[in-house]
Amino acid sequence: MMNRTEAEKYLVAGVNSPVRAYKHVQDAPVFIERAEGAEVIDTEGNRLIDFIMGWGPLILGHAHPAVVKAAQQSLANGALFGLTHPAEVHLAKKIVEAVPSVERVRFTVSGTEACMTAVRLARHVTGCSKVLMIHGGYHGHSDALLVGQTQGIPDSIATETLHVPFGDMAALQKVFTEHGKELACFILEPVAANMGVMEPDLAYLKQARQLTQDTQTLLIFDEVVTGFRLHYGCAQTLFDVTPDLTTFGKIIGGGLPIGAVGGSQKLMSHLAPEGQVYHGGTFAGSPVSMAGGLAALNALQQEGVYAKINALAESLQKGLLSVAQQCDVPLKIHRQGSMLTVFFSDGPIQGVDSVSNSQRDVFAAWIRGLRKAGVLAPPSPYEGWFISTAHTQEHMDRVIEISESLWSADVNVKIK
Ligand SMILES: Cc1ncc(COP(=O)(O)O)c(C=O)c1O
């Protein structure tokens, strides 16, 4: 059986991505053996209801039969050609048909790579070097988009990235007044999902569109999480705000590694080899990812998918708020469609700093308590819970029931 000591011997902190180390909630990493539907089975044989769902891609649940079948068939035909194949065109066409602002697509292997490429494209097209993003936003781990969140970025690069506080229209106006002419792009998630879920202010998104248009700055919507999660046409269709470029990832691969940049014919034509902005990759457009993505998007086009997962998420939100009120727990839940984050805070949560200042110990104790009772929830208040079509009302009820028993027993004292 795998254990933490063994893992830490060979992998940094025993993991390949920091949040998996469970440090935010002072717990040990989970080792997953396999997963099916809405559940994962750990290496000790425990079955847990999963709300992490691969951090968003698994909107159809784990091991969805159509995705598994498509990926298996594709793999059997050859893992990789390093040359073009029809499924790339089919998936690109599907995205173009779903998202009106996207006329052409370039596939990458990750969301990080998609955002990095979109920024490079914006810098070339505008002739400007500065990048604007939301303080606390996450767009993968390229240098330009991780300034202030890691060591190892030279000052010469760090000074090219500007930050604005989440949802602050006056601050946005100010930065555009002062730096509008130097900005290559404003990149943001239409619904932030990496400072916990932050529900959008439509007026803010519209202001972002107007200011970028006025200054010929490119507006990039990072829909790596929100793409095909909130609506089949993605968040931009739901909110009717049209970006210049869109980045995708997660759901469009059905759980297999993927990313993509999309935009107008004209903008996308600047990518090599039509244009001069280089992007390429051994695994870009990987056949198995394309096959998994196509199967996933086909399944998402079925009637009632979004209504079902949104309703489940709403019932979880309502149920948790109701028991929190009974138990006098200061709960705040931000939900957009089928993704949500639970915060423990007396005051409102608006942006990353208020998440950092929320009651993190109470949050950690709750997450540990849920895990002990068979529920795997994101072990960080900066992440979202994701509901899939494999979840049921019983799964929601179970979380509410466990939370009620934890909170009525006093979460701080009893859960260690
Ligand atoms: C909004 C957003 N953009 C970009 C990324 C980076 O994607 P990836 O992890 O596939 O590199 C993530 C990852 O979680 C994300 O949430």
The ligand as an SDF file (V2000), in Angstrom:
LIG
                    3D

 16 16  0  0  0  0  0  0  0  0999 V2000
   -8.6370   29.3520  -14.7290 C   0  0  0  0  0  0  0  0  0  0  0  0
   -7.4630   28.4880  -15.0010 C   0  0  0  0  0  0  0  0  0  0  0  0
   -6.6350   28.8070  -15.9860 N   0  0  0  0  0  0  0  0  0  0  0  0
   -5.5750   28.0480  -16.2770 C   0  0  0  0  0  0  0  0  0  0  0  0
   -5.2850   26.9210  -15.5660 C   0  0  0  0  0  0  0  0  0  0  0  0
   -4.1120   26.0840  -15.9090 C   0  0  0  0  0  0  0  0  0  0  0  0
   -4.5350   24.8950  -16.4880 O   0  0  0  0  0  0  0  0  0  0  0  0
   -3.6180   23.5830  -16.4000 P   0  0  0  0  0  0  0  0  0  0  0  0
   -3.6270   23.1380  -14.9860 O   0  0  0  0  0  0  0  0  0  0  0  0
   -4.2740   22.6360  -17.3530 O   0  0  0  0  0  0  0  0  0  0  0  0
   -2.2640   23.9940  -16.8460 O   0  0  0  0  0  0  0  0  0  0  0  0
   -6.1180   26.5460  -14.5210 C   0  0  0  0  0  0  0  0  0  0  0  0
   -5.8290   25.3410  -13.7220 C   0  0  0  0  0  0  0  0  0  0  0  0
   -6.4660   25.0160  -12.7690 O   0  0  0  0  0  0  0  0  0  0  0  0
   -7.2370   27.3430  -14.2190 C   0  0  0  0  0  0  0  0  0  0  0  0
   -8.0680   27.0240  -13.2250 O   0  0  0  0  0  0  0  0  0  0  0  0
  1  2  1  0
  2  3  1  0
  2 15  2  0
  3  4  2  0
  4  5  1  0
  5  6  1  0
  5 12  2  0
  6  7  1  0
  7  8  1  0
  8  9  2  0
  8 10  1  0
  8 11  1  0
 12 13  1  0
 12 15  1  0
 13 14  2  0
 15 16  1  0
M  END
$$$$
